[in-house]
Amino acid sequence: MTVAIAADLGRIVGAANVETRPAALVPYRTDATFGFAGTPAAVVRPGSTDEVSQTLAWASRHSVPVVPRGAGTGLAAGAVPIRGGIVLALTRMNRIVSIDPVDLTAVAQPGVTTQELARAAAGHGLHYPPDPGSRHVSTLGGNVATNAGGLHGLKYGNTAGYVLGVEAVLAGGDVIRAGGRLLKDVAGYDLVRLLTGSEGTLAVLTELTLALRPAPAESLTGLAYFADLETAGAAVGGVIAAGFLPATLEFLDAGCIRSVEAHARLGLDPTAGAMLLFGDDGGAAETRRTVSAMADVMRAHGAASVQVAGAAAESEALLAARRCALPALSRLGGATMLEDVGVPRSRLPELVRRIDAIAERHGVTMATFGHAGDGNAHPVGCFDPADARQRARVAAAFDDVFAAAIELGGTITGEHGVGAAKLPYLQAQLGPAQTALLTRIKRAFDPAGILNPGKLGS
Ligand SMILES: Cc1cc2nc3c(=O)[nH]c(=O)nc-3n(C[C@H](O)[C@H](O)[C@H](O)COP(=O)(O)OP(=O)(O)OC[C@H]3O[C@@H](n4cnc5c(N)ncnc54)[C@H](O)[C@@H]3O)c2cc1C
C-alpha cells in the first residue's frame, strides 16, 4: 500500500509532496495532546483544491483513511492518525486570497496561520478576533475545524461566529461551496455551521470566507487579586450584571498564580487565592472609562487589589500571566494533561471547587485557569510521565471532572473539540439518541468512513 500511495499520489501532488520514510513521518504521529499516537503510511501535502479532490477520490477507491491536518497543535488528538492511512497536511495551501474592506471579509486557504490573517487584516485597519493561545502557528483550517476559542470569547465568540463560507471537498472528491460573502443566506441546511467544528470527519476545508470587524482603537487590560475563587466568581457576576461585556475576562487559580510567578517572574502576588484579568477594547476614551469602571466593580466585590494597564504594551504584559499558564504548569511534574470543560458562567466557581476536591481525592497535582467570562475551565494535571500509576490517577481524576461538568449542566469540551481524546465521554453528555444521529450524519457525508476514522461520528 505504501508503494501504491507514493506512486499514485505522487502523480497527483508531485513526488516531493508525498512522504513515506518512517523518520519523516514521526512528527505526524502525534499532535499536542499527551498520550495519543498513530502510525501513518504517508504524509501527503496537496497544493490546491483539485489535488485534495483527486487525493480523496483515490483514498475512497482504495478505502484508505485520510486525516486532515493543519499545524498539529490540537489538544484532543483530532489530527492523530489513530487508524493509520494518509495524513493530509494542508500547510502548503497558505495563501490569503483577498481582504475586502467593504464586505468586511477575508478569503483564505486553510494553511494560513491565525496570526498571519490577523496581521493582514490589521494592515487594512481591520480586526480578526479569534485569538487561540496557539495563534502564531495554528491554522485557519484547524481553527474552523475545531471551532477554536481564545482569550476574547465573551465579547467576540468562538471561530464559528466568523465563518461565512467554506469550500470543502467531500470524501469521494466532490467539491462544494457553502455560504460565502453573504451576511444573510438561508438557502438550505446550514452546512457552514455543520462543517465548522466537524474536526475533519465530514469534509476537508480548502477555502474559508471569514468575517472581519473594524479594528478597535484601544485595548486595555486590568488585573485583580482575590482571596478565593468564590469571591472572584462573584466579581465576574458583578461585572456582567453591571452591563459590561468585557473583551477579556480570564481567571487563574492559586496553583496557577504560584506556578506562573515561579516560572516567569512577572511580579504576581503568589499568596493570592485567585486572579482575574479583565479588559475591553473600542474607542480610546470609552475603553479607558469602561475598564476603570470594571475595576471599581472588582473592588466593590472584594478584590484584595486591582491594577489597570496604562497602555497597550502594559496590557500585553498583564495578559502574559494567562498566556504562560500552561508552560509554567508543565514544569511542575514533567508532563501535563490539559482539559477543557465548560459550565454556565455562574457555576464556574463550583466547578473549580469540585476539581480541587477531585484532585485531592485522587492524590494528584492539578491547577486550573481559563475563560471566566465563558464558563470555560482548563484544569491541568501535572505528573511524572515515567510513573504509570501517577498517570493513571490523573486520567481517573479527569473522568470525575468530566462527570462533574456534565452534572453542572456543562460540556466535556468548550473549545478544543472531541477528537480521539474525548470520544469515550461524548455519549455521557449527548445521550444515545443524539450520538446515534451524529453517526448517521457522518455516514451521509462519508459512507465509506475514510475521513478521520475513530473520531466524531464513529
Ligand atoms: C499552546 C497552545 C495553546 C492553545 N490555545 C488554544 C485556545 O486558546 N483556544 C482553542 O480553542 N484552542 C487552543 N489550542 C488548541 C489548538 O491550537 C486549536 O484546536 C487549533 O484550532 C488547532 O489548529 P491546528 O492548525 O493546529 O489544527 P490540527 O491540530 O492540525 O487539527 C485539529 C483538527 O482539525 C482538523 N483539520 C485541520 N485542518 C483541517 C482542514 N483544512 N479541513 C478539515 N479538517 C481539518 C484535524 O483533522 C483535527 O481534527 C491551543 C494549543 C496549544 C498547543
The ligand as an ORCA input file, in Angstrom:
! r2SCAN-3c Opt
* xyz 0 1
  C      -0.094     26.300     23.477
  C      -1.462     26.023     22.928
  C      -2.474     26.938     23.167
  C      -3.760     26.699     22.664
  N      -4.745     27.622     22.922
  C      -5.999     27.399     22.456
  C      -7.036     28.334     22.717
  O      -6.833     29.358     23.360
  N      -8.263     28.054     22.229
  C      -8.525     26.924     21.499
  O      -9.679     26.721     21.076
  N      -7.548     26.029     21.242
  C      -6.304     26.229     21.696
  N      -5.316     25.303     21.445
  C      -5.634     24.079     20.671
  C      -5.358     24.191     19.141
  O      -4.359     25.136     18.878
  C      -6.632     24.544     18.376
  O      -7.545     23.459     18.464
  C      -6.388     24.869     16.888
  O      -7.604     25.285     16.315
  C      -5.825     23.703     16.085
  O      -5.325     24.200     14.855
  P      -4.268     23.336     14.020
  O      -3.999     24.038     12.759
  O      -3.090     23.022     14.871
  O      -5.127     22.018     13.755
  P      -4.694     20.485     13.894
  O      -4.301     20.193     15.300
  O      -3.754     20.118     12.843
  O      -6.109     19.799     13.601
  C      -7.180     19.958     14.507
  C      -8.426     19.265     13.935
  O      -8.861     19.937     12.767
  C      -8.889     19.060     11.647
  N      -8.454     19.846     10.493
  C      -7.334     20.612     10.381
  N      -7.311     21.240      9.189
  C      -8.433     20.869      8.529
  C      -8.990     21.180      7.268
  N      -8.390     22.022      6.420
  N     -10.152     20.589      6.902
  C     -10.798     19.758      7.742
  N     -10.318     19.440      8.961
  C      -9.157     19.991      9.357
  C      -7.974     17.909     12.021
  O      -8.352     16.712     11.351
  C      -8.208     17.828     13.517
  O      -9.364     17.077     13.799
  C      -4.026     25.511     21.930
  C      -2.987     24.594     21.692
  C      -1.720     24.843     22.187
  C      -0.648     23.837     21.893
*
